[in-house]
Amino acid sequence: MDNNLTLPFTEEEYMALARQKYQDLKALKNKPTFYDYEKSFEEIWQDLGRQVLEKSLSQVPADRRKKKDDDSFW
């Protein structure tokens, strides 16, 4: 694996995101059924994954449909 990988956010920023979700993970023990536990667990991890992906790519634009035009000719 390439050790020269640079992320646009620091380890501290990642840990802050993970810390936010840690409390949600701890609260899962209060779920009445395994189905509720599993459903909430999946939502927490998907949300964390989405946040990390968005931070590692770039800022999400206000209009997700708008495309960037790098070619100034047009």
PDB file with SEQRES, HELIX, SHEET and CRYST1 records, atoms N, CA, C and O in Angstrom:
SEQRES   1 A   74  MET ASP ASN ASN LEU THR LEU PRO PHE THR GLU GLU GLU          
SEQRES   2 A   74  TYR MET ALA LEU ALA ARG GLN LYS TYR GLN ASP LEU LYS          
SEQRES   3 A   74  ALA LEU LYS ASN LYS PRO THR PHE TYR ASP TYR GLU LYS          
SEQRES   4 A   74  SER PHE GLU GLU ILE TRP GLN ASP LEU GLY ARG GLN VAL          
SEQRES   5 A   74  LEU GLU LYS SER LEU SER GLN VAL PRO ALA ASP ARG ARG          
SEQRES   6 A   74  LYS LYS LYS ASP ASP ASP SER PHE TRP                          
HELIX    1 AA1 GLU A   11  ALA A   27  1                                  17    
HELIX    2 AA2 LEU A   28  ASN A   30  5                                   3    
HELIX    3 AA3 PHE A   34  LEU A   57  1                                  24    
CRYST1    1.000    1.000    1.000  90.00  90.00  90.00 P 1           1          
ATOM      1  N   MET A   1       0.842  -1.177   0.000  1.00  0.00           N  
ATOM      2  CA  MET A   1       0.000   0.000   0.000  1.00  0.00           C  
ATOM      3  C   MET A   1       0.883   1.233   0.000  1.00  0.00           C  
ATOM      4  O   MET A   1       1.964   1.227   0.588  1.00  0.00           O  
ATOM      5  N   ASP A   2       0.430   2.282  -0.652  1.00  0.00           N  
ATOM      6  CA  ASP A   2       1.203   3.502  -0.789  1.00  0.00           C  
ATOM      7  C   ASP A   2       1.170   4.300   0.516  1.00  0.00           C  
ATOM      8  O   ASP A   2       0.102   4.709   0.970  1.00  0.00           O  
ATOM      9  N   ASN A   3       2.332   4.517   1.111  1.00  0.00           N  
ATOM     10  CA  ASN A   3       2.419   5.273   2.355  1.00  0.00           C  
ATOM     11  C   ASN A   3       2.432   6.780   2.120  1.00  0.00           C  
ATOM     12  O   ASN A   3       2.413   7.551   3.080  1.00  0.00           O  
ATOM     13  N   ASN A   4       2.464   7.210   0.865  1.00  0.00           N  
ATOM     14  CA  ASN A   4       2.505   8.624   0.542  1.00  0.00           C  
ATOM     15  C   ASN A   4       1.116   9.210   0.326  1.00  0.00           C  
ATOM     16  O   ASN A   4       0.986  10.320  -0.191  1.00  0.00           O  
ATOM     17  N   LEU A   5       0.091   8.487   0.712  1.00  0.00           N  
ATOM     18  CA  LEU A   5      -1.275   8.954   0.544  1.00  0.00           C  
ATOM     19  C   LEU A   5      -1.515  10.152   1.447  1.00  0.00           C  
ATOM     20  O   LEU A   5      -1.271  10.089   2.652  1.00  0.00           O  
ATOM     21  N   THR A   6      -1.992  11.238   0.865  1.00  0.00           N  
ATOM     22  CA  THR A   6      -2.308  12.417   1.665  1.00  0.00           C  
ATOM     23  C   THR A   6      -3.803  12.670   1.590  1.00  0.00           C  
ATOM     24  O   THR A   6      -4.386  12.717   0.507  1.00  0.00           O  
ATOM     25  N   LEU A   7      -4.403  12.830   2.733  1.00  0.00           N  
ATOM     26  CA  LEU A   7      -5.829  13.110   2.820  1.00  0.00           C  
ATOM     27  C   LEU A   7      -6.021  14.598   3.048  1.00  0.00           C  
ATOM     28  O   LEU A   7      -5.172  15.246   3.661  1.00  0.00           O  
ATOM     29  N   PRO A   8      -7.120  15.144   2.566  1.00  0.00           N  
ATOM     30  CA  PRO A   8      -7.363  16.572   2.764  1.00  0.00           C  
ATOM     31  C   PRO A   8      -7.815  16.919   4.184  1.00  0.00           C  
ATOM     32  O   PRO A   8      -8.128  18.076   4.463  1.00  0.00           O  
ATOM     33  N   PHE A   9      -7.854  15.942   5.076  1.00  0.00           N  
ATOM     34  CA  PHE A   9      -8.178  16.218   6.463  1.00  0.00           C  
ATOM     35  C   PHE A   9      -7.214  15.443   7.350  1.00  0.00           C  
ATOM     36  O   PHE A   9      -6.616  14.456   6.920  1.00  0.00           O  
ATOM     37  N   THR A  10      -7.068  15.892   8.579  1.00  0.00           N  
ATOM     38  CA  THR A  10      -6.083  15.314   9.485  1.00  0.00           C  
ATOM     39  C   THR A  10      -6.668  14.140  10.269  1.00  0.00           C  
ATOM     40  O   THR A  10      -7.872  13.884  10.249  1.00  0.00           O  
ATOM     41  N   GLU A  11      -5.781  13.450  10.947  1.00  0.00           N  
ATOM     42  CA  GLU A  11      -6.205  12.338  11.801  1.00  0.00           C  
ATOM     43  C   GLU A  11      -7.109  12.848  12.923  1.00  0.00           C  
ATOM     44  O   GLU A  11      -8.051  12.165  13.327  1.00  0.00           O  
ATOM     45  N   GLU A  12      -6.822  14.038  13.417  1.00  0.00           N  
ATOM     46  CA  GLU A  12      -7.638  14.619  14.481  1.00  0.00           C  
ATOM     47  C   GLU A  12      -9.055  14.899  13.982  1.00  0.00           C  
ATOM     48  O   GLU A  12     -10.022  14.685  14.714  1.00  0.00           O  
ATOM     49  N   GLU A  13      -9.185  15.375  12.747  1.00  0.00           N  
ATOM     50  CA  GLU A  13     -10.508  15.623  12.184  1.00  0.00           C  
ATOM     51  C   GLU A  13     -11.280  14.314  12.015  1.00  0.00           C  
ATOM     52  O   GLU A  13     -12.483  14.260  12.270  1.00  0.00           O  
ATOM     53  N   TYR A  14     -10.581  13.259  11.582  1.00  0.00           N  
ATOM     54  CA  TYR A  14     -11.224  11.957  11.457  1.00  0.00           C  
ATOM     55  C   TYR A  14     -11.673  11.438  12.821  1.00  0.00           C  
ATOM     56  O   TYR A  14     -12.781  10.921  12.971  1.00  0.00           O  
ATOM     57  N   MET A  15     -10.800  11.583  13.804  1.00  0.00           N  
ATOM     58  CA  MET A  15     -11.143  11.094  15.135  1.00  0.00           C  
ATOM     59  C   MET A  15     -12.316  11.887  15.721  1.00  0.00           C  
ATOM     60  O   MET A  15     -13.116  11.330  16.474  1.00  0.00           O  
ATOM     61  N   ALA A  16     -12.430  13.165  15.390  1.00  0.00           N  
ATOM     62  CA  ALA A  16     -13.564  13.961  15.857  1.00  0.00           C  
ATOM     63  C   ALA A  16     -14.864  13.428  15.255  1.00  0.00           C  
ATOM     64  O   ALA A  16     -15.882  13.345  15.942  1.00  0.00           O  
ATOM     65  N   LEU A  17     -14.826  13.063  13.960  1.00  0.00           N  
ATOM     66  CA  LEU A  17     -16.010  12.475  13.328  1.00  0.00           C  
ATOM     67  C   LEU A  17     -16.370  11.146  13.994  1.00  0.00           C  
ATOM     68  O   LEU A  17     -17.539  10.879  14.274  1.00  0.00           O  
ATOM     69  N   ALA A  18     -15.356  10.318  14.244  1.00  0.00           N  
ATOM     70  CA  ALA A  18     -15.594   9.015  14.862  1.00  0.00           C  
ATOM     71  C   ALA A  18     -16.105   9.172  16.292  1.00  0.00           C  
ATOM     72  O   ALA A  18     -16.969   8.414  16.731  1.00  0.00           O  
ATOM     73  N   ARG A  19     -15.570  10.158  17.018  1.00  0.00           N  
ATOM     74  CA  ARG A  19     -16.024  10.396  18.390  1.00  0.00           C  
ATOM     75  C   ARG A  19     -17.500  10.774  18.441  1.00  0.00           C  
ATOM     76  O   ARG A  19     -18.210  10.399  19.374  1.00  0.00           O  
ATOM     77  N   GLN A  20     -17.955  11.512  17.442  1.00  0.00           N  
ATOM     78  CA  GLN A  20     -19.365  11.882  17.385  1.00  0.00           C  
ATOM     79  C   GLN A  20     -20.241  10.642  17.277  1.00  0.00           C  
ATOM     80  O   GLN A  20     -21.313  10.579  17.880  1.00  0.00           O  
ATOM     81  N   LYS A  21     -19.797   9.675  16.524  1.00  0.00           N  
ATOM     82  CA  LYS A  21     -20.586   8.457  16.311  1.00  0.00           C  
ATOM     83  C   LYS A  21     -20.433   7.461  17.459  1.00  0.00           C  
ATOM     84  O   LYS A  21     -21.269   6.571  17.617  1.00  0.00           O  
ATOM     85  N   TYR A  22     -19.377   7.597  18.262  1.00  0.00           N  
ATOM     86  CA  TYR A  22     -19.141   6.665  19.358  1.00  0.00           C  
ATOM     87  C   TYR A  22     -20.293   6.686  20.360  1.00  0.00           C  
ATOM     88  O   TYR A  22     -20.713   5.638  20.850  1.00  0.00           O  
ATOM     89  N   GLN A  23     -20.797   7.870  20.660  1.00  0.00           N  
ATOM     90  CA  GLN A  23     -21.917   7.965  21.600  1.00  0.00           C  
ATOM     91  C   GLN A  23     -23.163   7.280  21.038  1.00  0.00           C  
ATOM     92  O   GLN A  23     -23.921   6.645  21.771  1.00  0.00           O  
ATOM     93  N   ASP A  24     -23.360   7.422  19.727  1.00  0.00           N  
ATOM     94  CA  ASP A  24     -24.489   6.742  19.092  1.00  0.00           C  
ATOM     95  C   ASP A  24     -24.322   5.223  19.180  1.00  0.00           C  
ATOM     96  O   ASP A  24     -25.291   4.499  19.408  1.00  0.00           O  
ATOM     97  N   LEU A  25     -23.092   4.747  18.998  1.00  0.00           N  
ATOM     98  CA  LEU A  25     -22.837   3.307  19.085  1.00  0.00           C  
ATOM     99  C   LEU A  25     -23.071   2.799  20.507  1.00  0.00           C  
ATOM    100  O   LEU A  25     -23.612   1.708  20.689  1.00  0.00           O  
ATOM    101  N   LYS A  26     -22.675   3.568  21.506  1.00  0.00           N  
ATOM    102  CA  LYS A  26     -22.905   3.169  22.893  1.00  0.00           C  
ATOM    103  C   LYS A  26     -24.395   3.101  23.209  1.00  0.00           C  
ATOM    104  O   LYS A  26     -24.824   2.261  24.001  1.00  0.00           O  
ATOM    105  N   ALA A  27     -25.183   3.976  22.598  1.00  0.00           N  
ATOM    106  CA  ALA A  27     -26.617   4.018  22.869  1.00  0.00           C  
ATOM    107  C   ALA A  27     -27.359   2.833  22.251  1.00  0.00           C  
ATOM    108  O   ALA A  27     -28.524   2.604  22.573  1.00  0.00           O  
ATOM    109  N   LEU A  28     -26.710   2.090  21.382  1.00  0.00           N  
ATOM    110  CA  LEU A  28     -27.368   0.950  20.732  1.00  0.00           C  
ATOM    111  C   LEU A  28     -27.765  -0.143  21.717  1.00  0.00           C  
ATOM    112  O   LEU A  28     -28.690  -0.908  21.447  1.00  0.00           O  
ATOM    113  N   LYS A  29     -27.081  -0.228  22.853  1.00  0.00           N  
ATOM    114  CA  LYS A  29     -27.405  -1.295  23.809  1.00  0.00           C  
ATOM    115  C   LYS A  29     -28.812  -1.151  24.381  1.00  0.00           C  
ATOM    116  O   LYS A  29     -29.344  -2.089  24.973  1.00  0.00           O  
ATOM    117  N   ASN A  30     -29.412   0.024  24.202  1.00  0.00           N  
ATOM    118  CA  ASN A  30     -30.769   0.253  24.703  1.00  0.00           C  
ATOM    119  C   ASN A  30     -31.852  -0.136  23.704  1.00  0.00           C  
ATOM    120  O   ASN A  30     -33.041   0.012  23.990  1.00  0.00           O  
ATOM    121  N   LYS A  31     -31.456  -0.628  22.546  1.00  0.00           N  
ATOM    122  CA  LYS A  31     -32.441  -1.023  21.534  1.00  0.00           C  
ATOM    123  C   LYS A  31     -33.160  -2.288  21.995  1.00  0.00           C  
ATOM    124  O   LYS A  31     -32.529  -3.212  22.509  1.00  0.00           O  
ATOM    125  N   PRO A  32     -34.485  -2.330  21.811  1.00  0.00           N  
ATOM    126  CA  PRO A  32     -35.256  -3.458  22.339  1.00  0.00           C  
ATOM    127  C   PRO A  32     -35.072  -4.768  21.566  1.00  0.00           C  
ATOM    128  O   PRO A  32     -35.149  -5.846  22.157  1.00  0.00           O  
ATOM    129  N   THR A  33     -34.832  -4.687  20.259  1.00  0.00           N  
ATOM    130  CA  THR A  33     -34.691  -5.910  19.471  1.00  0.00           C  
ATOM    131  C   THR A  33     -33.395  -5.866  18.669  1.00  0.00           C  
ATOM    132  O   THR A  33     -32.814  -4.805  18.441  1.00  0.00           O  
ATOM    133  N   PHE A  34     -32.967  -7.038  18.255  1.00  0.00           N  
ATOM    134  CA  PHE A  34     -31.755  -7.105  17.451  1.00  0.00           C  
ATOM    135  C   PHE A  34     -31.964  -6.422  16.107  1.00  0.00           C  
ATOM    136  O   PHE A  34     -31.027  -5.847  15.554  1.00  0.00           O  
ATOM    137  N   TYR A  35     -33.174  -6.479  15.579  1.00  0.00           N  
ATOM    138  CA  TYR A  35     -33.462  -5.814  14.309  1.00  0.00           C  
ATOM    139  C   TYR A  35     -33.243  -4.310  14.441  1.00  0.00           C  
ATOM    140  O   TYR A  35     -32.617  -3.697  13.576  1.00  0.00           O  
ATOM    141  N   ASP A  36     -33.751  -3.712  15.516  1.00  0.00           N  
ATOM    142  CA  ASP A  36     -33.550  -2.276  15.744  1.00  0.00           C  
ATOM    143  C   ASP A  36     -32.072  -1.950  15.924  1.00  0.00           C  
ATOM    144  O   ASP A  36     -31.583  -0.942  15.414  1.00  0.00           O  
ATOM    145  N   TYR A  37     -31.367  -2.808  16.653  1.00  0.00           N  
ATOM    146  CA  TYR A  37     -29.931  -2.636  16.874  1.00  0.00           C  
ATOM    147  C   TYR A  37     -29.193  -2.643  15.532  1.00  0.00           C  
ATOM    148  O   TYR A  37     -28.397  -1.750  15.241  1.00  0.00           O  
ATOM    149  N   GLU A  38     -29.471  -3.658  14.729  1.00  0.00           N  
ATOM    150  CA  GLU A  38     -28.781  -3.810  13.449  1.00  0.00           C  
ATOM    151  C   GLU A  38     -29.100  -2.646  12.507  1.00  0.00           C  
ATOM    152  O   GLU A  38     -28.207  -2.135  11.832  1.00  0.00           O  
ATOM    153  N   LYS A  39     -30.337  -2.237  12.460  1.00  0.00           N  
ATOM    154  CA  LYS A  39     -30.754  -1.136  11.593  1.00  0.00           C  
ATOM    155  C   LYS A  39     -30.042   0.164  11.987  1.00  0.00           C  
ATOM    156  O   LYS A  39     -29.518   0.873  11.128  1.00  0.00           O  
ATOM    157  N   SER A  40     -30.025   0.467  13.271  1.00  0.00           N  
ATOM    158  CA  SER A  40     -29.368   1.683  13.752  1.00  0.00           C  
ATOM    159  C   SER A  40     -27.859   1.609  13.561  1.00  0.00           C  
ATOM    160  O   SER A  40     -27.231   2.607  13.206  1.00  0.00           O  
ATOM    161  N   PHE A  41     -27.271   0.439  13.791  1.00  0.00           N  
ATOM    162  CA  PHE A  41     -25.838   0.241  13.608  1.00  0.00           C  
ATOM    163  C   PHE A  41     -25.442   0.548  12.169  1.00  0.00           C  
ATOM    164  O   PHE A  41     -24.457   1.244  11.921  1.00  0.00           O  
ATOM    165  N   GLU A  42     -26.212   0.027  11.230  1.00  0.00           N  
ATOM    166  CA  GLU A  42     -25.918   0.260   9.815  1.00  0.00           C  
ATOM    167  C   GLU A  42     -26.047   1.737   9.457  1.00  0.00           C  
ATOM    168  O   GLU A  42     -25.224   2.263   8.707  1.00  0.00           O  
ATOM    169  N   GLU A  43     -27.060   2.407   9.980  1.00  0.00           N  
ATOM    170  CA  GLU A  43     -27.245   3.837   9.703  1.00  0.00           C  
ATOM    171  C   GLU A  43     -26.070   4.658  10.224  1.00  0.00           C  
ATOM    172  O   GLU A  43     -25.609   5.584   9.556  1.00  0.00           O  
ATOM    173  N   ILE A  44     -25.588   4.318  11.411  1.00  0.00           N  
ATOM    174  CA  ILE A  44     -24.455   5.041  11.998  1.00  0.00           C  
ATOM    175  C   ILE A  44     -23.213   4.894  11.129  1.00  0.00           C  
ATOM    176  O   ILE A  44     -22.541   5.883  10.835  1.00  0.00           O  
ATOM    177  N   TRP A  45     -22.900   3.662  10.713  1.00  0.00           N  
ATOM    178  CA  TRP A  45     -21.695   3.435   9.916  1.00  0.00           C  
ATOM    179  C   TRP A  45     -21.810   4.028   8.521  1.00  0.00           C  
ATOM    180  O   TRP A  45     -20.821   4.525   7.982  1.00  0.00           O  
ATOM    181  N   GLN A  46     -22.987   3.985   7.930  1.00  0.00           N  
ATOM    182  CA  GLN A  46     -23.162   4.594   6.615  1.00  0.00           C  
ATOM    183  C   GLN A  46     -22.992   6.098   6.693  1.00  0.00           C  
ATOM    184  O   GLN A  46     -22.391   6.704   5.806  1.00  0.00           O  
ATOM    185  N   ASP A  47     -23.518   6.708   7.750  1.00  0.00           N  
ATOM    186  CA  ASP A  47     -23.383   8.149   7.908  1.00  0.00           C  
ATOM    187  C   ASP A  47     -21.921   8.531   8.123  1.00  0.00           C  
ATOM    188  O   ASP A  47     -21.441   9.499   7.533  1.00  0.00           O  
ATOM    189  N   LEU A  48     -21.215   7.784   8.959  1.00  0.00           N  
ATOM    190  CA  LEU A  48     -19.788   8.052   9.174  1.00  0.00           C  
ATOM    191  C   LEU A  48     -19.008   7.878   7.877  1.00  0.00           C  
ATOM    192  O   LEU A  48     -18.156   8.704   7.550  1.00  0.00           O  
ATOM    193  N   GLY A  49     -19.291   6.816   7.139  1.00  0.00           N  
ATOM    194  CA  GLY A  49     -18.615   6.594   5.860  1.00  0.00           C  
ATOM    195  C   GLY A  49     -18.887   7.707   4.864  1.00  0.00           C  
ATOM    196  O   GLY A  49     -17.984   8.126   4.139  1.00  0.00           O  
ATOM    197  N   ARG A  50     -20.135   8.195   4.819  1.00  0.00           N  
ATOM    198  CA  ARG A  50     -20.475   9.292   3.922  1.00  0.00           C  
ATOM    199  C   ARG A  50     -19.716  10.551   4.295  1.00  0.00           C  
ATOM    200  O   ARG A  50     -19.194  11.244   3.422  1.00  0.00           O  
ATOM    201  N   GLN A  51     -19.648  10.854   5.594  1.00  0.00           N  
ATOM    202  CA  GLN A  51     -18.944  12.050   6.045  1.00  0.00           C  
ATOM    203  C   GLN A  51     -17.457  11.978   5.707  1.00  0.00           C  
ATOM    204  O   GLN A  51     -16.878  12.963   5.250  1.00  0.00           O  
ATOM    205  N   VAL A  52     -16.837  10.820   5.928  1.00  0.00           N  
ATOM    206  CA  VAL A  52     -15.412  10.657   5.627  1.00  0.00           C  
ATOM    207  C   VAL A  52     -15.170  10.764   4.128  1.00  0.00           C  
ATOM    208  O   VAL A  52     -14.215  11.411   3.699  1.00  0.00           O  
ATOM    209  N   LEU A  53     -16.021  10.138   3.335  1.00  0.00           N  
ATOM    210  CA  LEU A  53     -15.873  10.206   1.879  1.00  0.00           C  
ATOM    211  C   LEU A  53     -16.004  11.638   1.383  1.00  0.00           C  
ATOM    212  O   LEU A  53     -15.198  12.085   0.567  1.00  0.00           O  
ATOM    213  N   GLU A  54     -17.005  12.362   1.863  1.00  0.00           N  
ATOM    214  CA  GLU A  54     -17.194  13.741   1.432  1.00  0.00           C  
ATOM    215  C   GLU A  54     -16.015  14.623   1.829  1.00  0.00           C  
ATOM    216  O   GLU A  54     -15.590  15.475   1.049  1.00  0.00           O  
ATOM    217  N   LYS A  55     -15.483  14.425   3.040  1.00  0.00           N  
ATOM    218  CA  LYS A  55     -14.344  15.226   3.472  1.00  0.00           C  
ATOM    219  C   LYS A  55     -13.089  14.874   2.677  1.00  0.00           C  
ATOM    220  O   LYS A  55     -12.267  15.748   2.401  1.00  0.00           O  
ATOM    221  N   SER A  56     -12.935  13.613   2.310  1.00  0.00           N  
ATOM    222  CA  SER A  56     -11.720  13.209   1.593  1.00  0.00           C  
ATOM    223  C   SER A  56     -11.747  13.620   0.130  1.00  0.00           C  
ATOM    224  O   SER A  56     -10.691  13.780  -0.483  1.00  0.00           O  
ATOM    225  N   LEU A  57     -12.931  13.793  -0.442  1.00  0.00           N  
ATOM    226  CA  LEU A  57     -13.008  14.210  -1.837  1.00  0.00           C  
ATOM    227  C   LEU A  57     -12.886  15.720  -1.961  1.00  0.00           C  
ATOM    228  O   LEU A  57     -11.954  16.220  -2.590  1.00  0.00           O  
ATOM    229  N   SER A  58     -13.797  16.429  -1.379  1.00  0.00           N  
ATOM    230  CA  SER A  58     -13.793  17.889  -1.384  1.00  0.00           C  
ATOM    231  C   SER A  58     -15.085  18.359  -0.765  1.00  0.00           C  
ATOM    232  O   SER A  58     -15.879  17.561  -0.268  1.00  0.00           O  
ATOM    233  N   GLN A  59     -15.291  19.660  -0.798  1.00  0.00           N  
ATOM    234  CA  GLN A  59     -16.533  20.207  -0.288  1.00  0.00           C  
ATOM    235  C   GLN A  59     -17.667  19.858  -1.245  1.00  0.00           C  
ATOM    236  O   GLN A  59     -17.496  19.903  -2.463  1.00  0.00           O  
ATOM    237  N   VAL A  60     -18.793  19.522  -0.705  1.00  0.00           N  
ATOM    238  CA  VAL A  60     -19.955  19.194  -1.514  1.00  0.00           C  
ATOM    239  C   VAL A  60     -20.573  20.510  -1.988  1.00  0.00           C  
ATOM    240  O   VAL A  60     -20.843  21.387  -1.166  1.00  0.00           O  
ATOM    241  N   PRO A  61     -20.803  20.667  -3.292  1.00  0.00           N  
ATOM    242  CA  PRO A  61     -21.379  21.922  -3.782  1.00  0.00           C  
ATOM    243  C   PRO A  61     -22.832  22.084  -3.340  1.00  0.00           C  
ATOM    244  O   PRO A  61     -23.501  21.111  -2.990  1.00  0.00           O  
ATOM    245  N   ALA A  62     -23.301  23.311  -3.362  1.00  0.00           N  
ATOM    246  CA  ALA A  62     -24.678  23.579  -2.957  1.00  0.00           C  
ATOM    247  C   ALA A  62     -25.654  22.914  -3.919  1.00  0.00           C  
ATOM    248  O   ALA A  62     -26.669  22.362  -3.493  1.00  0.00           O  
ATOM    249  N   ASP A  63     -25.354  22.964  -5.214  1.00  0.00           N  
ATOM    250  CA  ASP A  63     -26.196  22.331  -6.218  1.00  0.00           C  
ATOM    251  C   ASP A  63     -25.459  21.095  -6.736  1.00  0.00           C  
ATOM    252  O   ASP A  63     -24.501  21.206  -7.500  1.00  0.00           O  
ATOM    253  N   ARG A  64     -25.912  19.940  -6.317  1.00  0.00           N  
ATOM    254  CA  ARG A  64     -25.203  18.707  -6.674  1.00  0.00           C  
ATOM    255  C   ARG A  64     -25.247  18.417  -8.170  1.00  0.00           C  
ATOM    256  O   ARG A  64     -24.465  17.600  -8.657  1.00  0.00           O  
ATOM    257  N   ARG A  65     -26.136  19.061  -8.903  1.00  0.00           N  
ATOM    258  CA  ARG A  65     -26.269  18.809 -10.332  1.00  0.00           C  
ATOM    259  C   ARG A  65     -25.359  19.695 -11.173  1.00  0.00           C  
ATOM    260  O   ARG A  65     -25.128  19.417 -12.349  1.00  0.00           O  
ATOM    261  N   LYS A  66     -24.847  20.758 -10.569  1.00  0.00           N  
ATOM    262  CA  LYS A  66     -24.021  21.693 -11.319  1.00  0.00           C  
ATOM    263  C   LYS A  66     -22.650  21.072 -11.593  1.00  0.00           C  
ATOM    264  O   LYS A  66     -21.998  20.545 -10.692  1.00  0.00           O  
ATOM    265  N   LYS A  67     -22.238  21.147 -12.840  1.00  0.00           N  
ATOM    266  CA  LYS A  67     -20.950  20.587 -13.231  1.00  0.00           C  
ATOM    267  C   LYS A  67     -19.942  21.711 -13.386  1.00  0.00           C  
ATOM    268  O   LYS A  67     -20.282  22.836 -13.753  1.00  0.00           O  
ATOM    269  N   LYS A  68     -18.698  21.376 -13.099  1.00  0.00           N  
ATOM    270  CA  LYS A  68     -17.631  22.349 -13.267  1.00  0.00           C  
ATOM    271  C   LYS A  68     -17.180  22.335 -14.716  1.00  0.00           C  
ATOM    272  O   LYS A  68     -17.089  21.277 -15.338  1.00  0.00           O  
ATOM    273  N   ASP A  69     -16.901  23.500 -15.242  1.00  0.00           N  
ATOM    274  CA  ASP A  69     -16.395  23.605 -16.603  1.00  0.00           C  
ATOM    275  C   ASP A  69     -14.967  24.105 -16.523  1.00  0.00           C  
ATOM    276  O   ASP A  69     -14.728  25.303 -16.367  1.00  0.00           O  
ATOM    277  N   ASP A  70     -14.011  23.180 -16.631  1.00  0.00           N  
ATOM    278  CA  ASP A  70     -12.606  23.537 -16.568  1.00  0.00           C  
ATOM    279  C   ASP A  70     -12.097  24.102 -17.891  1.00  0.00           C  
ATOM    280  O   ASP A  70     -11.038  24.728 -17.939  1.00  0.00           O  
ATOM    281  N   ASP A  71     -12.840  23.884 -18.943  1.00  0.00           N  
ATOM    282  CA  ASP A  71     -12.429  24.345 -20.261  1.00  0.00           C  
ATOM    283  C   ASP A  71     -12.985  25.753 -20.475  1.00  0.00           C  
ATOM    284  O   ASP A  71     -14.185  25.922 -20.690  1.00  0.00           O  
ATOM    285  N   SER A  72     -12.112  26.767 -20.416  1.00  0.00           N  
ATOM    286  CA  SER A  72     -12.566  28.152 -20.552  1.00  0.00           C  
ATOM    287  C   SER A  72     -12.899  28.508 -21.981  1.00  0.00           C  
ATOM    288  O   SER A  72     -13.424  29.589 -22.243  1.00  0.00           O  
ATOM    289  N   PHE A  73     -12.599  27.606 -22.923  1.00  0.00           N  
ATOM    290  CA  PHE A  73     -12.885  27.855 -24.322  1.00  0.00           C  
ATOM    291  C   PHE A  73     -14.376  27.965 -24.569  1.00  0.00           C  
ATOM    292  O   PHE A  73     -14.816  28.792 -25.368  1.00  0.00           O  
ATOM    293  N   TRP A  74     -15.144  27.150 -23.902  1.00  0.00           N  
ATOM    294  CA  TRP A  74     -16.597  27.132 -24.113  1.00  0.00           C  
ATOM    295  C   TRP A  74     -17.183  28.189 -23.261  1.00  0.00           C  
ATOM    296  O   TRP A  74     -18.399  28.376 -23.259  1.00  0.00           O  
TER     297      TRP A  74                                                      
END                                                                             
